Amino acid sequence: MEQTYRTEHDFLGEKEIPADAYYGIQTLRALENFNITGITTAQEPWFIKSLGCVKKAAALANRDCGVLDPKLTEAIVFACDKLIAGEYLDQFLTDLIQGGAGTSVNMNANEVIANIGLEYLGHQKGDYQYLHPNNHVNASQSTNDVYPTALMIALHHKLNGYLDALTALDDAFARKGIEFSKVIKMGRTQLQDAVPMTLGQEFQGYATTTAEDIRRLREAQGMLVECNMGGTAIGTRVNAPERYPELCTKYLAEITGLPITLAADLIEATSDTGAFVQVSGALKRSAIKISKICNDLRLLSSGPRAGFYEIALPPMQPGSSIMPGKVNPVIPEVVNQAAYYVMGADVTITMAAEAGQLQLNVMEPVIAFSLFTSINYMTNAINTLRTRCIDGIKANVEACRDMVMRSIGIVTFLNPIVGYETASAVAKEALATGKSVHDIVVLERKLIMQEKWDEIYTFENMINPEFISG
């Protein structure tokens, strides 16, 4: 069937729009101007739903203020409810990275809502004399309050998915902590033998550090509830009627179910991106710590014959096109790489937040892109780590214990009995000769009796040491 078009205009001129499109001329200009990432707003459904929430709240507030006819309000609310329900995603085509501080995203929403509303009222798409994207859908608004508010709401919801993934990973680490609670192994500092611990303590430590990040992320998420709706262009409330900011915020809280409040200083709030910086920092923190854990897993599973091989990771795929039988720690590796992206994205967000001049930060689109992709990538990475790696880790019990008893580090337990200098001499001899600490201390130098050795080097005392004197 041959494509038909309708003609729309703006102050730059006219454009032919596909007749079946719900977007309009300003969206089309954005498609022509911004071909940057290939990732569109449609690929972030929470962003579109949040725009629907913002536009609905604005329409209801405008109605209450006498700015918007009740019938037009009804049409706008109908259209917004469609967006909130996840419909019409295919009409949101603008690239997430764009110039204009998000104006193209805002106008894409205005045009789609207007055209859905026009059909609801019995008119043709593009017949804006009855329901206009700017005059009606965007009444009492600016991109500069709509865009950051919708972004804030979308991020609040997306973080819930990330927190769910982190919580499941935390539980997986804790289960391994219990499973490995009786597996003694050598602790290490600076990659050198330190003192014994259990593999369970190591994995419980991973659980504890993950739980800390969950708390920090929830704190950052709690900052995503202060909006600047009604500030319009720069926070001075230009073109917004009296009571509109307060009413819009009230409706927005009701629609979203979030404890949204109106910023005390709308001028400050319109240019400030501090909450987004805080969220990015918490994301980076969690990415760094998860990546550190993955480094540990790769090291602990190294070998199998010429490495630590204290744990065995579940084999996922052949590891080499030339070396038969080689299996690589591919899941921790891919999580490392996702974490590196988040760290880099945090630098982008930092620079973008600092780059905003005067009363508006025009770089918010790249902040949105960086936060959305960081959450997406790390959520996927963490789910992959849990299901394809952590749940299937096995302990090499004998190898762990053998390394403990062959280690020179266990001489530390003798300090209270023989003194640091003598213990150092024992360690030096063991390192030089390859003899065990036991043989040097008990059999050769007879520094302690076998009974005392047995008292000191029990499983319980090595992992939960008590002071033992001579």
PyMOL commands that set and color helices and strands:
alter all, ss='L'
color gray80, all
select helices_A, chain A and resi 25-33+41-43+45-64+70-84+89-91+103-121+133-137+143-179+199-221+244-256+266-271+274-300+330-355+364-388+390-392+397-406+409-418+420-433+437-444+450-456+459-463
alter helices_A, ss='H'
color red, helices_A
select strands_A, chain A and resi 5-10+13-18+184-189+192-198+226-227+261-262+311-312+394-395
alter strands_A, ss='S'
color yellow, strands_A
deselect
rebuild
show_as cartoon
